[in-house]
Amino acid sequence: MSTRRAVLLILASALLTLAGCEGFFTSEKGDGGGGGGTGVAPRLAYVANAAQDLTPGSISPFAVDPNSGNLTAFASGAVPVNGSPNSLAVDKNVTVLYVAGRAGGVSGFQINSDGSLLAVAGSPFVAGMDPFAVAIDPSTRFLYVANKLSANISIFTIGTGGILTSVGTIIAGLNPVGLAIDKNAVNLYAASSSAGTYVYKINQNDGTLTRVDIVVPHSGVSSAVAVDPIGQFVYVANGAAPGAIDAYARNASTGDLTLTSAASFPTGGTNPTAIAIDPTGTHLYATNQDSNTVAAFTINADGSLTKVTGSPFVTGQMPTSATVDPSGKFLYLTNFNSATVSVYNIGPDGALTSRRDAQLPTNAAAVVVTR
């Protein structure tokens, strides 16, 4: 076993042990200024319900069974949101949810102790044209929005109660559709279609961005990006036929990316549009949107990927987003045309089993699961 993998497994074991201690996972209001809710239930999921004609969509809240991963919809039903939602982000303290919506800017919701949502004062907040992806830095001080049609990134500071204040924008190539931030909030990465992957340095004082590199797509177009949990590797999805995941080693100081020796790893489908990595950095999942499948890989010590036996696995129609729950036991993904969110069990080898679906009121665009 590599030193890196051993350290990750030890950390994971320690976290699971601490999770059993009363009061370990508590609300940490006031950290970094973000949030404003009143503390939250142990595990929640929120799903963005989109509308193809850009009419207002909604957010469906669910309670998550930590043992089975199953979802139970709130009796109160879906919460209306301005615009058709594309992407979701929850702060690390689980006190505020942000929604990037087409024609709707960025909507903010405080998360109450029962998981219900309350609109943040001043929400929605103005972003660029077609807000397509949203990301919160690990310190919960800054929020970033990729505006697909404006070809830029909106930058906000997060204040008391989750209120956003704009501090400007920065150019992001052509049609930015994905964002990822390393665990130390040193760099932000933007998947910007045929323009490649933009690498930015985050100013720790005000959250502004400075571009430090543009990584040309190894093949196809950059359709999604993810950083592994310890910040050693960056993975970029190539939305092409056939689809693939490009693996890069990351310079922790500068954020610069260097292709691993094997470079590109086929997903077994077409148009991968989302990447999810489990909390230990052991497995990676990529949705093949046009093939109705999800690819599963083992992450090796050098950052290269090995396809999991049985991959790719069948999904609903047009899988658009994916996330692994904090326990690393379950994968959640949205099926846009099926209007469902699917839950899979993750085996020790990364294989996916026991798929079950929860129905949604409209097209399912994105899902986020809290700690």
Buried (B, 14 or more C-beta within 10 A) or exposed (E): EEEBBEEBBEBBEEBEEEBEEEEEBEBBBEBBBBBBBBBBBEBBBBBBBBBEEBEBBBBBBBBBEBEEBBBEBBEEEBBEBBBBBBBBBBBBBBBBBBBBBBBBBBBBBBBBEBBBBBBBEEBBBEBBEBBBBBBBBBBBBBBBBBBBEBBBBBBBBBBEBBBBEBBEBBBBBBBBBBBBBBEBBBBBBBBBBEBBBBBBBBEBEEBBBEBBBEBEBBEBBBBBBBBBBBBBBBBBBBBBEBBBBBBBBBBBEEBBBEBBEBBBBBBBBBBBBBBBBBBBBBBBBBBBBBBBBBBBBBBBEBBBBEBBEEBBBEBBEBBBBBBBBBBBBBBBBBBBBBBBBBBBBBBEEBBBEEBBBBEBBBBBBBBBBBB
